[in-house]
Structures are given as C-alpha cells and as structure tokens.
Amino acid sequence: MKTGNILLVFFLVFLIAGCSSSQPTVLEVKKTAEAEPNMVVIKNFAFKPVTLRIGAGTEVTWANADAAPHIVKSDVFESERLAQGQSWSHKFDSAGSYDYFCAIHPSMKGRVIVE
C-alpha cells in the first residue's frame, strides 16, 4: 500500500473514531447574547440571563458563545468542558433554587429557580 493511501486510511479511522465520542452537543450559538427560552448563553465571561425561572421538569441548555472554554458546575450537576459553539443541558425535576458557577472561571455565577 502506498504511503498516501496509508495516511488516508489512518485519517478516516481517526475521523470515524472521533465521531463516536460522547462530546457535548454542538449548537450554532447566536452572535448576540440573546437566549432561547430555557437557554443560558455564556458570553463575555458571564451567564445570560444570570437568573432563570423555570417550572419543574424543564430542561435548561447552556450554550458557550465565548472563545474560552467553560464548565457549568453546581452542587447537583456539572457539565463537561464546553468549547465555543458547544452546549450542555440539564433537566430540573425538583423545585428549588440552584446556584451554579464556571469551574474554570469561578467569578462567573448564575442561578436557576425551579417553581
């Protein structure tokens, strides 16, 4: 087998293997910091909105519009490292107030209030 063909085979194996990993979902994050309902956009090292009110049983999605990576963390949930354009979701089944922060940038804070 020629060197070029071997490299092509290795590239295809690498590409296919990368597609099967459990990475966060990639979304097209809006250029503006406006969130969809039940979405928190991470932009300019801040969560927008800072406080989100939802009903029990609602899934919230965090979408990273920053060039820097972020990890959404609380006492009850933690996302994977989110690169730019990636998102992560968590379903809130119980009423309460859930404070969270970025595990990489702890000054970034937010809250989900479940009614």
VMD Tcl script that draws the C-alpha trace (Angstrom):
set ca {
  {0.00 0.00 0.00}
  {1.34 3.44 -0.88}
  {2.18 5.95 1.86}
  {-0.61 8.29 0.71}
  {-3.20 5.52 0.96}
  {-1.97 4.53 4.43}
  {-2.29 8.13 5.60}
  {-5.80 8.31 4.15}
  {-6.84 5.15 6.00}
  {-5.43 6.47 9.29}
  {-7.23 9.78 8.76}
  {-10.55 8.04 8.10}
  {-10.18 5.80 11.17}
  {-9.33 8.85 13.28}
  {-12.32 10.76 11.88}
  {-14.77 7.91 12.48}
  {-13.44 7.25 15.99}
  {-13.83 10.93 16.86}
  {-17.48 10.90 15.81}
  {-18.36 8.18 18.31}
  {-17.13 10.01 21.42}
  {-19.54 11.45 23.98}
  {-18.81 15.13 23.46}
  {-21.20 17.96 24.35}
  {-23.71 18.83 21.64}
  {-22.54 21.46 19.17}
  {-25.09 24.19 18.52}
  {-24.91 27.24 16.37}
  {-24.76 29.83 19.13}
  {-26.25 33.17 18.20}
  {-23.80 36.02 17.74}
  {-25.90 38.08 20.13}
  {-26.25 37.16 23.80}
  {-30.00 36.61 23.48}
  {-31.04 33.20 24.74}
  {-33.85 30.99 23.53}
  {-36.43 30.04 26.17}
  {-34.78 27.85 28.82}
  {-31.32 28.63 27.45}
  {-28.40 30.33 29.18}
  {-25.84 31.83 26.81}
  {-22.25 32.07 28.03}
  {-20.81 35.25 26.55}
  {-18.18 37.77 27.66}
  {-17.39 35.56 30.67}
  {-20.94 35.82 32.00}
  {-24.13 33.73 32.09}
  {-27.08 35.45 30.36}
  {-29.59 35.52 31.89}
  {-27.93 35.45 35.30}
  {-31.16 34.16 36.87}
  {-33.54 31.87 35.00}
  {-37.01 30.93 36.34}
  {-38.50 27.68 35.09}
  {-41.12 25.09 36.00}
  {-40.24 21.69 37.43}
  {-39.44 19.12 34.74}
  {-37.84 21.71 32.44}
  {-34.53 21.13 30.69}
  {-32.11 24.08 30.63}
  {-29.37 24.36 28.00}
  {-26.13 26.30 28.46}
  {-24.53 27.39 25.15}
  {-20.98 28.71 25.01}
  {-20.58 31.74 22.73}
  {-17.16 32.64 24.20}
  {-13.85 31.69 22.62}
  {-12.72 30.43 26.06}
  {-13.92 27.07 27.40}
  {-16.30 26.89 30.37}
  {-17.63 24.23 32.77}
  {-21.08 24.75 34.34}
  {-21.00 23.40 37.90}
  {-23.27 23.30 40.95}
  {-23.77 21.05 43.96}
  {-26.05 18.77 41.88}
  {-24.73 18.93 38.30}
  {-21.57 19.52 36.28}
  {-21.10 19.86 32.55}
  {-18.16 18.70 30.52}
  {-15.71 21.35 29.31}
  {-17.66 23.37 26.74}
  {-15.68 24.80 23.84}
  {-17.01 27.67 21.74}
  {-20.22 26.62 19.99}
  {-20.87 23.66 22.28}
  {-23.83 23.28 24.61}
  {-24.91 21.13 27.53}
  {-28.34 20.52 29.09}
  {-29.68 19.52 32.49}
  {-33.28 18.66 33.46}
  {-34.58 20.14 36.72}
  {-37.18 17.82 38.26}
  {-37.47 19.36 41.74}
  {-38.48 22.84 42.85}
  {-35.76 24.92 44.45}
  {-33.01 27.43 43.82}
  {-29.87 26.11 42.12}
  {-26.78 28.31 42.22}
  {-24.03 27.46 39.75}
  {-20.70 28.84 38.53}
  {-17.98 28.21 35.96}
  {-15.46 25.72 37.36}
  {-12.72 27.33 35.22}
  {-13.69 30.95 35.95}
  {-15.31 30.91 39.45}
  {-16.29 34.59 39.32}
  {-18.92 33.63 36.71}
  {-22.12 32.84 38.63}
  {-25.75 32.14 37.85}
  {-28.94 30.74 39.34}
  {-31.83 28.59 38.15}
  {-35.05 28.96 40.16}
  {-37.41 26.00 39.71}
  {-41.00 26.68 40.71}
}
mol new
graphics top color blue
foreach p $ca { graphics top sphere $p radius 0.5 }
foreach p [lrange $ca 0 end-1] q [lrange $ca 1 end] { graphics top cylinder $p $q radius 0.2 }
display resetview
